[in-house]
């Protein structure tokens, strides 16, 4: 579990560096990179949550079919 958290932290840091490197504007700060990173994380979490709800509906349907 600790290794997974470390890998996730490294991935976030790498993504932050990629956002900074891809910026062509002068004065692009870590705050802007953090904001962009938060937008990406929010979008990913929204998609994951939608899929989780779909999986929950499928599981309930299967449960009803089995009983």
C-alpha positions in Angstrom: 0.0 0.0 0.0 2.8 2.4 0.8 4.5 1.6 -2.5 1.2 2.4 -4.3 1.0 5.8 -2.5 4.6 6.6 -3.3 4.0 5.8 -7.0 0.8 7.9 -7.0 2.8 10.8 -5.5 5.5 10.5 -8.1 2.9 10.4 -10.9 1.3 13.6 -9.6 4.7 15.3 -9.4 5.5 14.2 -12.9 2.2 15.4 -14.2 2.8 18.8 -12.5 6.2 19.1 -14.2 4.6 18.2 -17.6 2.0 20.9 -17.1 4.7 23.5 -16.3 6.9 22.4 -19.2 4.0 22.6 -21.7 3.1 26.1 -20.7 4.3 28.8 -23.1 3.3 31.7 -20.9 5.9 33.5 -18.9 5.3 33.6 -15.2 3.4 30.3 -15.1 3.7 29.2 -11.5 3.2 26.1 -9.4 -0.1 27.5 -8.3 -1.3 27.5 -11.9 0.1 24.0 -12.3 -1.7 22.9 -9.1 -5.0 24.3 -10.3 -4.7 22.5 -13.7 -3.8 19.3 -11.8 -6.9 19.7 -9.6 -9.0 20.1 -12.7 -7.6 16.9 -14.1 -8.1 15.0 -10.8 -11.7 16.3 -10.5 -12.5 15.1 -14.1 -11.0 11.7 -13.4 -12.9 11.4 -10.1 -16.1 12.3 -11.8 -15.7 9.6 -14.4 -14.7 7.0 -11.8 -17.7 7.9 -9.7 -20.0 7.5 -12.7 -18.5 4.1 -13.4 -18.8 3.2 -9.7 -22.5 4.0 -9.8 -23.0 1.9 -12.9 -21.2 -1.0 -11.3 -23.4 -0.7 -8.3 -26.5 -0.8 -10.4 -25.2 -3.9 -12.2 -24.3 -5.6 -8.9 -27.8 -4.9 -7.6 -29.4 -6.2 -10.8 -27.3 -9.4 -10.6 -28.2 -9.8 -6.9 -31.9 -9.6 -7.8 -31.5 -12.1 -10.5 -29.7 -14.6 -8.3 -32.2 -14.4 -5.4 
